[in-house]
Amino acid sequence: MSRAQFGTVVAAVAAAVFATAFYWPLDDDLSRLVPKIGQMLDVQASQPAAERFLCEVAYVNDGDTLRCADGTRVRLHAVAAREVDETCSPGHPCPAATAASATTELRRLAANRTISCEPVSQSYNRVTAICWTSAEVEINCAMIRSGTTMVWEKFDRQRALCGSRDQRRIAFS
């Protein structure tokens, strides 16, 4: 076999191996394993700062909602606080703390400051978001740790608060 023929055979085999690997169907067991590896390593995918938006907090409505100077209304993702009239809506988690204490805590963390927020969803013409102070303190988690609000499990399962599992254990214990 000449060198040219040998090179052609090697190239053909390499192309066949590449095509087989590239087009091979992903096994269901493997597709379930990949997320588990990340969980075992406790990898928390954080959004790049470019996907966040800045909010110059103009007003704190209550313990889980604020308004930015540009008019954007932000609802803290996966955080439940009492309504201003001290009630809890049916089907919503109901923290023991008062609405006034939650509002005071959110004002302490965010009022008259510029915070960065990562949008998660929309709710009643509000952006639901996870927000951070300029010192990168996660406001949603800080509100829960303060005891003035509760984690709303239904939404926390969609996009978890408090970064890592260790922070969650501390926050929710």
PEBEL-V936971 format. One record per backbone hydrogen bond with DSSP energy under -1.0 kcal/mol. NH is the residue of the N-H (numbers start at 1). CO is the residue of the C=O. E is the energy in kcal/mol with one decimal. If there is no record, write none. Layout:
BEGIN
NH/CO/E
NH/CO/E
END
This chain:
BEGIN
6/2/-2.6
7/3/-2.6
8/4/-2.1
9/5/-2.4
10/6/-2.6
11/7/-2.5
12/8/-2.3
13/9/-2.6
14/10/-2.6
15/11/-2.4
16/12/-2.2
17/13/-2.6
18/14/-2.5
19/15/-2.6
20/16/-2.4
21/17/-2.6
22/18/-2.8
23/19/-2.3
31/27/-2.3
32/28/-1.7
33/29/-1.5
34/30/-2.0
37/33/-2.1
38/34/-1.4
39/35/-1.9
40/36/-2.8
41/37/-2.0
42/39/-1.0
43/38/-2.9
51/48/-2.1
52/49/-1.4
53/117/-2.7
55/115/-3.1
57/55/-1.0
57/113/-3.0
58/67/-2.6
59/67/-1.8
61/65/-1.4
62/65/-1.5
66/74/-2.5
67/59/-3.1
68/72/-3.2
69/56/-2.6
71/68/-2.2
74/66/-3.0
75/127/-2.9
76/64/-2.8
77/129/-2.9
79/76/-1.4
80/150/-3.0
83/87/-3.1
86/83/-2.3
92/89/-2.1
102/98/-1.7
103/99/-2.6
104/100/-2.4
105/101/-2.0
106/102/-2.4
107/103/-2.3
108/104/-2.2
109/105/-1.9
110/106/-2.6
111/107/-1.4
113/110/-1.6
115/55/-2.8
116/132/-2.1
117/53/-2.8
118/130/-3.2
120/128/-3.5
121/128/-1.5
123/126/-2.5
127/73/-2.9
128/121/-2.1
129/75/-2.2
130/118/-1.9
132/116/-3.0
133/137/-2.0
136/133/-1.9
139/131/-2.5
142/138/-2.4
143/139/-2.5
144/140/-1.6
145/141/-2.9
146/142/-1.7
147/144/-1.4
150/80/-2.4
152/78/-2.8
153/151/-1.0
155/152/-1.2
156/152/-2.2
157/153/-2.3
159/155/-1.7
168/164/-2.0
169/165/-2.3
170/166/-1.9
171/167/-2.7
172/168/-2.7
END
